[in-house]
Amino acid sequence: MTMGNDEILSQAIATLNIEAEAIKQAVGRLNDSFATAVEVLLQMPGHAVVCGVGKSGAVGRKLASTLASTGTPAFFMHSGEALHGDLGMVTEGAVVIILSNSGESEEVLAILPEIKRRGVPVIAICGNVNATLSKEADVVLDAHVEAEADPLGLAPTTSCVVQMALGDALAAAAMKARGFTAKDFAASHPAGVLGRRVLLRVKDLMHSGQDNPVVSTDATVEDALLVMTQAAIRGAVGVVDAEGILCGIFTDGMLRVLMQQYDDRNLLMKQSMSDVMTTEPTTCGPDMLAAEAARIVQERQFDNLPVVDEEGRAVGMLDIQDLVKAGLV
């Protein structure tokens, strides 16, 4: 490697500064055209068809995905494939979003007449407001940049960043205008961590019924250990009264502490839960978001969290390993 660390960091800083400044400049150029673009999306009865070629096409794929996951039905159409059948994606009620830095790409200009013939609105995210694409579009979002961020000033870097930022702004504004909620977002991501953070409740993960390890207040340490070792989850038992109300918790960590205090292990095993349990333990409710329970477990470094209903009855036990498996820890 011919460059030293200082030179490498200097280039990285220069790249980020150029791109950050370009986004700031794009903010200053926002005007009523942006609001019009959002309104066009909101009034669209069909899909948004996002298209581009080269690096703008790569940004377009990302924009189509972002729109689709935030309440605006969308898919990507490659400009080069459009004239070979993919223009069938552009149907009545659609909106076409075209990304191009120059606004003069042959593949983009070739499909413009066919798109216009279909009578659908065109939103251009373009780096040249005087280009053919900008003149033919119904709405133009100015993605002009002063310079690319690579050392030669040639590779599509800054221009792609500004296109992506404007696309994100468009998706976010439309999302807010639609009243799109976190639950709506999760419905589009049911298999991902994002969806689980919004959809999963403690009751979906907790061990309940016969799998809920509990003992009575008059149970001994030996009784608690037996339940602890036979339970589906190891390491803790809830301590309940005759009505099933949670009175405390006893854990294997507490047992290790007690073993250092008792020379007579037989005497320790005969101790009552009411004498050795932790009273007023931290608990959660079955309807709490599992992600919130995961936050509690991590902040307080718990392995288990008792679950109680509105009356304080022990209805389950949440184990950190279940949160790990769910991708929340």
C-alpha positions as CSV (number, residue, x, y, z in Angstrom):
1,M,0.0,0.0,0.0
2,T,1.6,3.3,-1.2
3,M,-0.7,5.5,0.9
4,G,-0.2,6.1,4.6
5,N,-3.0,6.0,7.1
6,D,-3.2,9.8,7.3
7,E,-3.7,10.0,3.5
8,I,-6.3,7.3,3.6
9,L,-8.2,9.1,6.3
10,S,-7.8,12.4,4.6
11,Q,-9.4,11.0,1.4
12,A,-12.3,9.4,3.4
13,I,-13.0,12.7,5.2
14,A,-12.9,14.6,2.0
15,T,-15.4,12.2,0.4
16,L,-17.8,12.4,3.3
17,N,-17.6,16.2,3.4
18,I,-18.3,16.6,-0.3
19,E,-21.3,14.3,-0.1
20,A,-22.6,15.9,3.1
21,E,-22.3,19.4,1.5
22,A,-24.1,18.2,-1.6
23,I,-27.1,17.0,0.5
24,K,-27.1,20.4,2.3
25,Q,-27.3,22.1,-1.0
26,A,-30.1,19.8,-2.1
27,V,-32.0,20.9,1.0
28,G,-31.7,24.5,0.0
29,R,-33.2,23.7,-3.4
30,L,-36.3,22.1,-2.2
31,N,-39.4,23.9,-3.3
32,D,-43.1,23.4,-4.2
33,S,-42.1,20.8,-6.8
34,F,-41.3,18.4,-4.0
35,A,-44.7,18.8,-2.4
36,T,-46.2,18.3,-5.9
37,A,-44.3,15.1,-6.2
38,V,-45.6,13.8,-2.9
39,E,-49.2,14.7,-3.9
40,V,-48.8,12.8,-7.2
41,L,-47.8,9.7,-5.2
42,L,-50.7,10.1,-2.8
43,Q,-53.2,10.4,-5.6
44,M,-51.8,7.4,-7.5
45,P,-54.3,4.6,-7.7
46,G,-51.7,2.2,-9.1
47,H,-48.0,1.5,-8.5
48,A,-44.9,3.7,-8.6
49,V,-42.6,2.4,-11.3
50,V,-39.0,3.5,-10.6
51,C,-36.5,3.3,-13.3
52,G,-33.0,4.2,-14.2
53,V,-29.8,2.8,-15.7
54,G,-26.3,2.2,-14.4
55,K,-25.7,3.6,-10.9
56,S,-28.9,5.6,-11.1
57,G,-30.6,2.2,-11.7
58,A,-29.0,0.8,-8.5
59,V,-30.3,3.8,-6.5
60,G,-33.7,3.3,-8.2
61,R,-33.9,-0.3,-7.0
62,K,-33.3,0.9,-3.4
63,L,-35.9,3.7,-3.8
64,A,-38.6,1.2,-5.1
65,S,-37.9,-1.1,-2.1
66,T,-38.1,1.8,0.3
67,L,-41.4,3.1,-1.2
68,A,-42.9,-0.4,-1.1
69,S,-42.1,-0.9,2.5
70,T,-43.4,2.5,3.6
71,G,-46.9,2.5,2.2
72,T,-46.3,3.4,-1.5
73,P,-46.7,0.3,-3.8
74,A,-43.7,0.3,-6.1
75,F,-41.3,-1.8,-8.2
76,F,-38.2,-1.2,-10.3
77,M,-38.1,-1.2,-14.1
78,H,-34.7,-1.2,-15.8
79,S,-34.5,1.4,-18.5
80,G,-32.7,-0.9,-20.8
81,E,-35.2,-3.7,-20.4
82,A,-38.2,-1.4,-20.7
83,L,-38.3,-1.4,-24.6
84,H,-38.1,-5.2,-24.5
85,G,-41.4,-5.9,-22.7
86,D,-41.0,-4.4,-19.2
87,L,-42.9,-1.3,-20.2
88,G,-45.9,-3.5,-19.5
89,M,-45.3,-2.5,-15.9
90,V,-46.5,1.0,-16.7
91,T,-50.2,0.7,-16.5
92,E,-53.1,3.1,-16.0
93,G,-52.9,4.7,-12.6
94,A,-49.2,4.3,-12.3
95,V,-46.6,7.0,-11.6
96,V,-43.1,6.7,-13.2
97,I,-40.1,7.9,-11.2
98,I,-37.0,8.3,-13.4
99,L,-33.5,8.8,-11.9
100,S,-30.7,10.1,-14.1
101,N,-27.8,12.3,-13.3
102,S,-27.3,13.7,-16.8
103,G,-31.0,13.5,-17.9
104,E,-29.7,12.6,-21.3
105,S,-29.1,8.8,-21.0
106,E,-30.1,7.1,-24.3
107,E,-31.9,4.3,-22.5
108,V,-34.0,6.8,-20.5
109,L,-34.8,9.1,-23.4
110,A,-35.8,6.1,-25.6
111,I,-38.6,5.1,-23.2
112,L,-39.9,8.6,-22.5
113,P,-42.2,8.8,-25.6
114,E,-43.8,5.4,-24.7
115,I,-44.4,6.5,-21.1
116,K,-45.9,9.8,-22.1
117,R,-48.1,8.0,-24.6
118,R,-49.6,6.0,-21.7
119,G,-50.6,9.3,-20.1
120,V,-49.0,8.6,-16.7
121,P,-47.2,11.3,-14.7
122,V,-43.4,11.3,-14.6
123,I,-41.3,12.4,-11.6
124,A,-37.7,13.0,-12.5
125,I,-34.9,13.0,-10.0
126,C,-32.3,14.6,-12.2
127,G,-28.9,16.3,-11.9
128,N,-29.7,18.7,-14.7
129,V,-32.9,20.7,-14.6
130,N,-32.3,21.8,-18.2
131,A,-31.9,18.2,-19.5
132,T,-34.4,16.6,-21.9
133,L,-35.7,14.3,-19.1
134,S,-36.4,17.3,-16.8
135,K,-38.2,19.2,-19.6
136,E,-40.4,16.1,-20.4
137,A,-41.2,15.3,-16.8
138,D,-44.3,16.5,-15.0
139,V,-42.3,17.1,-11.8
140,V,-38.5,17.6,-11.3
141,L,-36.5,17.1,-8.1
142,D,-33.2,18.9,-8.5
143,A,-30.3,16.4,-7.8
144,H,-27.5,18.6,-9.1
145,V,-24.1,18.2,-7.6
146,E,-21.0,20.4,-7.9
147,A,-18.6,17.5,-7.9
148,E,-18.3,13.7,-7.5
149,A,-16.5,12.6,-4.4
150,D,-13.9,10.2,-5.9
151,P,-10.3,11.4,-6.4
152,L,-10.8,11.8,-10.1
153,G,-14.2,13.4,-9.8
154,L,-15.6,11.0,-12.3
155,A,-17.3,8.0,-10.5
156,P,-21.0,8.4,-9.7
157,T,-20.6,9.0,-5.9
158,T,-22.0,12.3,-4.8
159,S,-24.7,12.2,-7.5
160,C,-25.9,8.8,-6.3
161,V,-25.9,10.0,-2.7
162,V,-28.1,13.0,-3.5
163,Q,-30.4,10.9,-5.6
164,M,-30.8,8.5,-2.8
165,A,-31.3,11.2,-0.2
166,L,-34.1,12.9,-2.3
167,G,-35.7,9.5,-2.9
168,D,-35.7,8.8,0.9
169,A,-37.1,12.2,1.5
170,L,-39.9,11.5,-1.0
171,A,-40.7,8.2,0.6
172,A,-40.6,9.6,4.1
173,A,-42.9,12.5,3.2
174,A,-45.4,10.3,1.5
175,M,-45.2,7.9,4.5
176,K,-46.1,10.7,6.9
177,A,-48.8,12.1,4.7
178,R,-50.4,8.6,4.5
179,G,-50.4,8.3,8.3
180,F,-48.3,5.2,7.9
181,T,-47.7,3.6,11.3
182,A,-45.1,1.4,12.9
183,K,-47.6,-1.4,12.8
184,D,-48.1,-0.9,9.1
185,F,-44.3,-1.0,8.7
186,A,-44.0,-4.2,10.6
187,A,-46.7,-5.8,8.5
188,S,-44.4,-5.3,5.5
189,H,-41.5,-6.8,7.5
190,P,-43.1,-9.8,9.3
191,A,-40.0,-12.0,9.0
192,G,-37.4,-9.4,9.9
193,V,-36.1,-7.9,13.1
194,L,-37.9,-4.6,12.4
195,G,-41.2,-6.5,12.3
196,R,-40.5,-8.5,15.4
197,R,-39.7,-5.3,17.3
198,V,-43.2,-4.0,16.6
199,L,-45.3,-7.1,16.4
200,L,-43.9,-9.5,19.0
201,R,-45.3,-9.3,22.5
202,V,-44.0,-10.9,25.7
203,K,-46.9,-13.4,25.6
204,D,-45.6,-14.7,22.2
205,L,-42.3,-15.7,23.8
206,M,-42.9,-16.4,27.5
207,H,-43.1,-19.8,29.1
208,S,-46.6,-20.2,30.5
209,G,-48.8,-22.9,32.0
210,Q,-46.9,-26.0,32.9
211,D,-43.8,-24.5,31.4
212,N,-43.9,-21.6,33.8
213,P,-41.5,-22.5,36.7
214,V,-43.1,-21.5,40.0
215,V,-43.0,-22.7,43.6
216,S,-45.0,-21.7,46.7
217,T,-43.7,-19.3,49.4
218,D,-43.3,-22.3,51.8
219,A,-41.3,-24.3,49.3
220,T,-37.7,-25.0,50.2
221,V,-34.6,-24.3,48.3
222,E,-34.4,-28.0,47.5
223,D,-37.9,-27.8,46.0
224,A,-37.0,-24.8,44.0
225,L,-33.9,-26.5,42.6
226,L,-36.0,-29.5,41.6
227,V,-38.4,-27.3,39.7
228,M,-35.6,-25.3,38.2
229,T,-33.8,-28.3,36.8
230,Q,-37.0,-29.9,35.4
231,A,-38.3,-26.8,33.8
232,A,-38.1,-25.9,30.1
233,I,-36.0,-22.9,31.1
234,R,-33.3,-23.1,33.7
235,G,-32.0,-20.5,36.1
236,A,-35.1,-19.1,37.9
237,V,-38.4,-19.8,39.6
238,G,-41.2,-17.5,40.5
239,V,-42.4,-17.6,44.0
240,V,-46.2,-17.4,44.4
241,D,-48.8,-17.4,47.2
242,A,-51.9,-19.5,47.3
243,E,-53.7,-17.2,44.9
244,G,-50.9,-17.4,42.4
245,I,-49.8,-13.8,43.1
246,L,-46.1,-13.4,42.5
247,C,-44.3,-12.7,45.8
248,G,-40.7,-13.0,44.7
249,I,-38.1,-14.8,42.5
250,F,-35.3,-17.2,43.2
251,T,-32.4,-17.7,40.8
252,D,-29.4,-19.9,40.5
253,G,-27.3,-16.8,41.0
254,M,-28.9,-16.3,44.4
255,L,-28.2,-19.9,45.2
256,R,-24.5,-19.4,44.5
257,V,-24.4,-16.5,46.9
258,L,-26.2,-18.5,49.6
259,M,-23.8,-21.4,49.2
260,Q,-21.0,-19.1,50.2
261,Q,-22.9,-18.1,53.3
262,Y,-24.0,-21.6,54.5
263,D,-21.4,-24.1,55.6
264,D,-24.1,-26.6,56.2
265,R,-25.6,-27.4,52.7
266,N,-28.3,-29.6,54.2
267,L,-29.5,-26.6,56.2
268,L,-29.4,-24.4,53.1
269,M,-31.6,-26.9,51.2
270,K,-34.2,-26.7,53.9
271,Q,-34.5,-22.9,53.9
272,S,-38.0,-21.6,52.9
273,M,-38.4,-19.5,49.8
274,S,-40.1,-16.8,51.9
275,D,-36.7,-16.4,53.7
276,V,-34.3,-16.4,50.7
277,M,-36.3,-15.1,47.7
278,T,-35.9,-11.6,46.2
279,T,-39.1,-9.8,47.0
280,E,-40.6,-7.1,44.7
281,P,-38.8,-8.4,41.6
282,T,-38.8,-6.6,38.3
283,T,-41.6,-7.9,36.2
284,C,-43.3,-7.3,32.8
285,G,-46.8,-7.8,31.5
286,P,-47.8,-10.3,28.8
287,D,-48.8,-7.5,26.4
288,M,-45.6,-5.6,26.7
289,L,-43.6,-5.4,23.5
290,A,-40.9,-8.1,23.5
291,A,-38.4,-5.5,22.4
292,E,-39.1,-3.4,25.5
293,A,-38.7,-6.5,27.7
294,A,-35.4,-7.1,25.9
295,R,-34.3,-3.6,26.8
296,I,-35.1,-4.3,30.5
297,V,-33.2,-7.6,30.5
298,Q,-30.1,-6.1,28.9
299,E,-30.0,-2.9,31.0
300,R,-30.4,-4.8,34.2
301,Q,-28.4,-7.9,33.1
302,F,-31.2,-10.3,33.9
303,D,-31.5,-13.8,32.5
304,N,-35.1,-14.2,33.3
305,L,-38.1,-11.9,33.7
306,P,-41.3,-12.9,35.5
307,V,-44.5,-12.1,33.7
308,V,-47.6,-11.0,35.7
309,D,-51.1,-10.1,34.7
310,E,-53.0,-7.1,35.9
311,E,-53.8,-8.7,39.2
312,G,-50.2,-9.6,39.8
313,R,-50.6,-13.3,39.1
314,A,-47.5,-15.1,37.8
315,V,-48.6,-16.1,34.3
316,G,-45.2,-16.7,32.7
317,M,-41.5,-16.5,32.7
318,L,-39.4,-14.8,29.9
319,D,-36.0,-16.2,29.3
320,I,-33.2,-14.2,27.6
321,Q,-32.5,-17.1,25.3
322,D,-36.0,-16.7,23.8
323,L,-35.2,-13.1,23.1
324,V,-31.9,-14.0,21.5
325,K,-33.6,-16.5,19.2
326,A,-36.2,-13.9,18.2
327,G,-33.3,-11.6,17.3
328,L,-34.2,-9.0,19.9
329,V,-31.0,-9.3,21.9
